[in-house]
Structure formats: C-alpha cells, structure tokens
Amino acid sequence: MAQTHPNVIWVLTDQQRAMMLSCNGDPNVHTPNIDALADMGVNFTRAVSGYPLCCPFRGSMLTSRYPHECVPGHEYQMPPEMPTIADVFNENGYHTAYFGKWHLDGFHEREGRAALHTVPPERRGHFQQWVGYENNNSQYDCWIHGGQGETAFCRRLPGYETDCLTDLLLEHLEERAAAKTPFFAVLSVQPPHDPYLAPPEYMARFNPQTLRMRENVPHIPALEERARREYAGACAMVENMDWNMGRIRNKLWETGLAGNTHILFFSDHGDMHGSHGMFLKTHPYEESLRIPFVIGGASHYTGVTRARVDYPINHVDIAPTTLGLCGIRPPEWMQGTDYSAARLGGTVQNAPDSAYIQKNVETPTGYGTQFPWRGIVTRDGWKYVCLAGTPYLMFNLNEDPLEQHNMALNSFFSAKRRELNERLRRWVEETGDDFPLPKL
C-alpha cells in the first residue's frame, strides 16, 4: 500500500544568520540547493530566534513552550518529562529520529568535554531513534552515541561533522523508504558555529580581504580583521552545508520520497560577525536574532504556494507548523502558531502581529549581551527591546535595516515607544513571564 501521510525533515544549522544565503541577499556565498528549496517553497524572511542562544532555542523548537517554561538559559536541561513534538508524531504512527547536536541535557563544559558526555535514553526527547552528542566545537573530532543497554555505542565520526551526519541521514532515508511508513527526522549540525572551519576545498574559496561585509561593521582595523577572517570560514561552512542539502534532496529522489516529503531548513540563531562592533550571539540585533527559515521539498514542482512571506515565525512555532504540514492538529500544550498554510496554499489562522523575543538568564559570554532582556519584533517592521525597567533598543527596520538609529531613549518617539511597550507587556502576561518592563 502506498504511503499517504507526508514525511518531514528538519535540517538545523547552528549560528547561521538569516542573510547568510544567496537567496537572502548575501553576495559572498553561493547556496544553489537551499535557494532551490526556497524557490519552490516558502521563505520566511522575518523569522526570528526567540532566544538567540543554542539551548533555549532548541528546547522551545521541540516543545513549543517559551524558554522561561522550558530551557531558560545556557547549559540548562530540558525537563525529561516534558512532551515534545516527537511524542505527537509517535502517537500518530510516525517513525521519529534525531541525528546530531542536542545541547539539551544540561551538561556544563566546566565539568569536562561535552562531546564525550552521554545523554541517557530517557533524556533524548522521546525520539524512537537518537544518534547524537550533547555539544561539540571541533568539527573534525566529533563523537556520537546512541542506543541503550546492549545496543549502546559511542564512536568518533571519520571525517567532517556535517558530511558524516548527513551520511547518517541518507542511510536513514533508505531505511524509511523501504519501511513505507511516514517519518519525522532531524539533522542537527554544529556549523557554521565557531570555530569557523570547513573542509579545505571550501575554505580555499574565500579570501577574507575581498569579502563584502555588512555596512554596520565598524572600520576599526583589528575588529574588521577578525570579522573578515571569521566570516570567511563561516561562508565556507555554509557552502558545505548547501552541498549536503543537495545530497539530501537527491537521496529523496533516488528513494522515491521526493514527492511526499517536506524539508524545513533553519538555524537556532545568528552571529554578529563584527556588526555594531559585536561578535557571536545573545544580542537582540538583526545579525544575531534573525534566522533563515525555508519550507520546501525535493520536487521541482510541488503544486503549492511558492513565496516570500513576512510572518514573524518564532522558535515556538516550528513544532506546530511541522505538525500542520502533516495534517496533525497541534496539541493544546503547544504555545506556538501553526504557519503550515503558508506552505500549503491556504490562509494562516490567528497569526500574531509580532514575535516575543527574550534572554532570561545573565550570560557572561564575552562578546554577548550579558544582561537579561525582553522584546518584540512586529510584522510591520518594528523592533523594541527592554532591559529590566528601562528601554534599550527601538528600530524601524523598514527604514533602518542596519539598525543605526536607536529611538529607544529619544523623547520624540515616546508615543511609538509606549505603543510597543504595551504590546510587549501583553506578551509578558500572555506567556506567564515575569520580566519588569519600563513604566512609560
């Protein structure tokens, strides 16, 4: 009997900002396979990382719960009893599998190398098959583990992380095609996270001195030199990921799965790469906050909507949207919005006018924003962010996409500031958060 229920694959990168695709305007990178996914699918051009840090984002993407109810900060453990999207797919007859970076077991790097930490089966998000690692920042020395009891294993990947993890997914696709049952699979890779290292043939493509950097990177020699060097490596990593995306799409064709499989490509957060003189993540600026988010497939013609849309899809929206693509009603415990209609050609119901963004725990990461903050980004192009009790940032992104005119502390814009502060207050109340907002 032919399979009728759609399959879904998540392809999740780490620390890739939204503009770091050729289809999203980066003049340095060439990403034809991800571009093709967007051309024949839907590109969410205002997708955000509701908490631009690995662990909180990952907890929210799996549970559709905001970080203050799930994973509030770096190296916090996702509650093992909390239901995830895997539970819902399991209950609906799907096979569920996860490959790669997890970073949800709460292991602290000060206790040793997280790459060698074993995540016990009961803390693997209830996936039927799980092959991964807690965290790793060495793309040529990546260790994976899985199984349990007599089937437990731990081994070192034989090559570059993204390539080897993609190999595991390709093998899995062959198995699922033979099984002829619907599946949900996740491929989670570390690149383009620092250290910015790709296979030599990709690194050779990029000369730091000839890159076209964002115009908001200050012309300070030492800062610009670092930004160029690191961005060259990150670009190489993205092009390697794009090559692997091509391998995934080709395998779907080879196995006969192309016409019935959705692919969601996204990242957990971005990277400043020198913009505003900053590096890495946790910042509420666009380079750190915005993520690529594309829903497409392997087929050259899908018969569904192909578009760029401005819905501010957030981390809590990923799980319900994925379920919606498969015709599964999201459970009531999920807090996010189902945006699957944007892919399927319908109308998104009850789409919010903004996305709630937050950083809950003080995180002294050197170049990151240290103190907690809350904010919103609106569908009509405004961003407003507060530190505890005081405005911090306010930008009209339609007029100022590089965020060079901060209106947060200017009395001339007090009416708009009060309006956005009120909308933020409603988000705080609706999500059960307790952050002290400014009294304007």
C-alpha positions in Angstrom: 0.0 0.0 0.0 1.3 3.4 -0.9 2.2 5.8 1.9 -0.2 8.8 2.0 0.9 10.8 5.1 3.7 13.4 4.4 7.2 13.0 5.8 9.1 15.8 7.3 12.8 16.5 7.7 14.3 19.3 9.8 17.8 20.5 8.7 19.1 22.6 11.5 22.3 24.6 11.4 23.9 26.4 14.3 24.7 30.1 14.4 23.7 31.0 10.8 22.2 34.4 10.4 19.3 34.9 8.1 21.1 36.9 5.5 23.8 34.2 5.1 22.2 32.6 2.0 22.4 33.8 -1.6 18.6 33.8 -1.9 18.5 36.1 1.1 21.0 38.6 -0.4 24.5 37.6 0.8 26.9 38.5 -2.0 29.6 36.3 -0.7 28.0 32.8 -0.6 26.6 30.6 -3.3 23.8 28.3 -2.0 22.0 26.9 -5.0 20.4 23.9 -3.2 18.9 25.9 -0.4 17.9 28.6 -2.9 16.1 25.9 -4.9 14.3 24.8 -1.7 13.2 28.4 -1.2 12.3 28.9 -4.9 9.9 26.0 -4.9 8.7 26.5 -1.3 8.2 29.4 1.1 10.9 31.6 2.6 10.0 33.2 5.9 12.0 36.4 5.5 11.3 37.7 9.1 11.9 34.5 11.0 13.4 35.1 14.4 15.3 33.2 17.1 13.1 34.0 20.1 16.1 33.4 22.3 19.4 33.7 20.3 21.3 31.0 22.2 21.6 27.3 21.5 20.0 25.6 24.4 16.9 27.8 25.0 16.0 27.8 21.3 16.3 24.0 21.0 14.1 23.4 24.0 11.4 25.7 22.5 11.6 24.3 19.0 10.9 20.7 20.4 8.3 21.6 22.9 6.6 24.8 21.6 7.0 26.3 25.0 8.7 29.6 25.7 12.2 29.3 27.4 11.0 30.5 30.8 8.8 27.4 30.9 11.3 25.0 29.4 15.0 25.7 29.0 15.7 29.2 30.4 19.4 29.5 29.7 22.7 28.1 28.5 23.5 24.5 29.7 20.1 24.1 31.3 18.5 20.7 31.0 15.2 20.2 29.1 12.7 18.6 31.6 12.7 14.9 30.6 9.0 14.6 31.4 8.0 17.5 29.2 6.3 16.3 26.0 7.9 17.1 22.7 7.0 17.1 19.0 8.4 13.5 18.9 5.6 12.4 21.2 2.9 13.7 18.9 4.4 12.1 15.8 4.9 8.8 17.7 1.2 8.8 18.7 0.2 9.4 15.1 2.1 6.4 13.7 5.3 8.1 12.5 8.8 6.9 13.0 10.9 9.6 14.7 14.7 10.0 14.5 17.2 12.6 15.6 20.8 13.0 14.3 23.5 15.3 15.6 23.8 18.1 18.1 21.4 18.0 21.1 22.6 20.5 23.7 19.6 19.9 26.0 21.0 17.7 28.7 22.3 20.4 30.9 26.0 19.3 30.9 28.4 22.0 31.9 31.6 22.4 30.0 33.5 23.2 33.2 32.9 19.5 34.1 34.7 18.2 31.0 34.2 17.9 27.3 30.5 17.9 26.4 31.3 16.0 23.2 32.0 12.9 25.3 29.0 13.2 27.6 26.4 10.5 27.2 22.8 11.7 27.1 20.7 8.9 28.7 17.8 7.4 26.7 15.2 8.9 28.9 16.5 12.4 28.2 16.5 12.2 24.4 13.2 13.9 23.7 11.3 10.7 23.2 12.6 10.1 19.7 12.4 6.4 18.7 15.9 6.6 17.2 18.6 9.0 18.5 22.2 9.3 17.4 23.9 12.5 18.5 26.0 14.3 21.0 25.4 16.9 23.7 27.7 19.6 22.3 30.9 19.8 20.3 33.1 22.6 19.0 35.6 20.6 16.9 34.1 19.7 13.5 36.9 17.2 12.8 36.7 15.5 16.2 33.0 14.8 16.6 31.9 11.9 18.8 28.4 10.4 18.6 26.5 8.0 20.7 23.1 6.3 20.8 21.3 3.1 21.6 20.8 1.7 25.1 21.8 -1.4 27.0 23.5 -4.0 24.8 22.9 -1.8 21.7 24.6 1.3 23.2 27.5 2.7 21.2 30.0 5.6 21.2 32.2 6.4 18.2 34.2 9.1 16.5 32.9 10.3 13.1 35.5 9.6 10.4 35.5 13.0 8.8 34.0 16.5 8.8 30.9 16.6 11.0 28.3 18.0 8.6 29.3 15.4 5.9 29.3 12.5 8.3 26.0 13.4 10.0 24.4 13.8 6.5 25.7 10.3 5.7 23.7 9.0 8.7 20.6 10.8 7.5 21.0 9.4 3.9 21.2 5.9 5.3 18.1 6.5 7.4 16.2 7.8 4.3 16.9 4.5 2.5 15.6 2.6 5.6 12.5 4.7 5.8 11.8 4.3 2.1 11.9 0.5 2.5 9.7 0.6 5.5 7.0 2.6 3.6 5.8 4.3 6.8 5.7 8.1 7.5 8.7 9.6 9.3 9.9 12.7 11.0 13.7 13.1 11.0 16.0 15.8 12.4 19.5 16.6 11.1 21.2 19.0 13.6 24.8 20.1 12.7 27.2 22.4 14.5 28.5 24.5 11.5 28.6 27.4 10.9 29.2 27.8 14.6 32.7 28.8 15.7 35.5 27.7 15.3 34.9 28.7 11.7 36.4 25.7 9.9 35.3 23.9 6.8 36.9 21.2 4.6 39.9 22.7 2.7 38.3 22.9 -0.7 35.6 25.1 0.8 38.0 27.3 2.8 40.0 27.9 -0.4 37.0 29.6 -2.0 37.1 32.7 0.4 39.6 35.4 0.7 38.8 37.5 3.9 40.1 40.6 2.3 37.7 40.5 -0.7 34.5 39.8 1.3 31.7 42.3 1.2 31.0 42.9 4.8 27.8 44.3 6.3 27.9 48.1 6.2 27.4 48.3 10.0 30.8 46.6 10.7 33.0 49.4 12.1 36.1 50.3 10.2 38.4 49.5 13.1 41.4 47.5 11.8 41.7 44.9 14.5 37.9 44.4 14.7 37.4 44.3 10.9 40.3 41.8 10.5 38.7 39.4 13.0 35.3 39.8 11.4 36.6 39.1 7.9 38.7 36.1 9.0 35.8 34.5 10.9 33.2 35.3 8.2 35.3 33.7 5.5 35.3 30.5 7.5 31.6 30.7 8.2 30.8 31.2 4.5 32.8 28.1 3.7 30.8 26.2 6.2 27.5 27.4 4.8 28.6 26.3 1.2 29.5 22.9 2.6 26.0 22.7 4.2 24.5 23.6 0.9 26.3 20.8 -0.8 24.9 18.4 1.8 21.5 19.8 1.2 21.9 18.8 -2.4 22.8 15.3 -1.3 19.6 15.1 0.8 17.4 16.3 -2.0 19.0 13.8 -4.4 18.5 10.9 -2.0 14.8 11.8 -1.7 14.6 11.4 -5.4 16.5 8.2 -5.5 14.3 6.6 -2.8 11.0 7.8 -4.3 10.4 10.1 -1.3 10.7 13.4 -3.1 7.0 14.0 -3.8 5.9 13.4 -0.3 8.5 14.9 2.0 8.7 18.4 3.4 12.1 19.9 4.3 12.4 22.7 6.9 15.8 24.4 6.8 16.5 26.8 9.7 19.1 27.8 12.3 18.9 28.3 16.0 20.3 31.8 16.0 22.6 34.1 14.1 26.1 35.6 14.5 27.1 39.3 14.7 30.4 38.8 12.8 31.5 42.3 13.7 28.3 44.2 13.1 28.0 47.1 15.6 31.4 46.0 16.8 30.0 42.8 18.3 30.5 39.1 17.8 28.7 35.8 18.3 25.1 35.7 19.7 22.6 36.6 22.5 22.3 40.1 21.0 18.8 41.4 20.0 20.3 42.9 16.9 19.3 41.5 13.5 22.5 39.7 12.7 22.1 37.6 15.9 18.3 37.5 16.1 17.2 36.7 12.5 17.5 33.2 11.2 17.0 31.6 7.8 13.7 29.7 7.7 12.6 27.9 4.5 10.0 25.2 4.0 10.3 23.3 0.7 10.9 19.9 -0.8 13.0 17.9 -3.2 10.5 18.1 -6.0 10.9 20.6 -8.8 7.2 21.3 -8.9 5.0 20.8 -5.8 1.8 22.5 -6.8 1.8 24.5 -3.6 2.5 28.2 -2.8 5.9 29.5 -3.6 6.5 32.8 -1.8 8.5 35.0 0.4 6.3 35.8 3.4 6.8 38.3 6.3 5.2 36.3 9.1 7.5 36.6 12.2 7.8 32.9 12.8 9.4 32.1 16.1 11.0 29.1 17.8 7.7 28.0 19.5 6.0 28.0 16.1 8.3 25.4 14.5 6.7 22.3 16.1 3.0 23.2 15.4 3.9 24.3 11.9 5.6 20.9 11.3 2.6 19.0 12.6 0.3 21.2 10.4 2.2 20.2 7.3 1.3 16.6 8.1 -2.4 17.3 8.8 -1.9 16.7 12.5 -3.7 19.1 14.9 -1.1 20.6 17.4 -1.9 19.7 21.0 -3.2 22.4 23.4 0.1 22.4 25.4 1.9 23.9 22.4 2.1 27.7 22.7 3.1 28.5 19.1 1.3 29.2 15.9 0.8 26.8 13.0 2.1 28.5 9.9 1.8 25.5 7.6 -0.9 27.2 5.5 1.8 29.5 4.1 3.4 26.4 2.5 0.2 24.5 1.7 -1.5 27.4 -0.1 -4.1 28.3 2.5 -4.5 31.2 5.0 -2.7 31.2 8.3 -5.3 31.5 11.0 -4.8 33.8 14.0 -1.3 34.8 13.0 0.1 37.2 15.7 1.2 40.7 14.8 4.6 40.2 16.4 7.1 37.7 17.9 8.1 37.6 21.5 11.9 37.6 22.0 13.8 37.2 25.2 17.0 36.4 27.0 16.2 35.1 30.5 19.4 34.4 32.2 22.5 36.6 32.6 25.1 35.1 30.3 28.7 36.4 30.5 29.8 35.2 27.1 32.4 37.9 26.5 31.0 39.4 23.3 27.4 38.6 24.0 24.8 40.8 25.6 25.3 40.0 29.3 22.1 41.1 30.9 18.5 39.7 30.5 16.2 41.5 28.1 12.7 41.1 26.6 11.4 42.5 23.3 9.2 42.1 20.3 9.6 42.3 16.5 6.5 43.2 14.6 5.2 42.0 11.3 5.1 45.6 10.1 8.8 46.1 10.7 9.4 47.5 14.3 11.7 46.2 17.0 11.5 47.1 20.6 13.7 45.7 23.4 14.0 46.4 27.1 16.4 45.7 29.9 14.9 45.4 33.3 12.9 48.5 33.9 14.3 50.6 31.0 14.1 50.8 27.2 17.1 49.5 25.4 16.6 49.4 21.6 13.9 50.6 19.2 14.3 50.5 15.4 12.1 51.0 12.4 13.5 48.1 10.3 11.7 49.2 7.2 13.7 52.4 7.1 16.7 51.3 9.0 17.6 47.6 8.3 21.1 48.1 9.6 19.8 49.4 12.9 21.9 52.6 13.0 19.2 54.9 14.5 18.2 53.7 18.0 15.0 55.5 19.0 14.6 53.9 22.4 15.8 56.8 24.5 14.6 59.7 22.3 11.5 61.5 23.6 10.5 62.5 20.1 9.4 58.9 19.6 7.7 58.5 23.0 4.2 57.7 21.6 5.5 54.8 19.5 7.6 53.6 22.4 4.6 53.5 24.7 2.6 51.6 22.0 5.4 49.0 21.6 5.9 48.7 25.4 2.2 48.0 25.8 2.3 45.3 23.2 5.4 43.8 24.9 3.5 43.9 28.2 0.7 41.8 26.7 3.3 39.2 25.5 4.8 39.0 29.0 1.4 38.5 30.6 0.1 36.0 27.9 3.2 33.8 28.2 3.3 33.8 32.0 6.6 35.6 32.1 7.6 38.0 35.0 10.0 40.4 33.5 9.9 44.0 34.9 9.1 46.3 32.0 9.6 50.1 31.9 6.7 52.2 33.3 6.2 54.7 30.5 
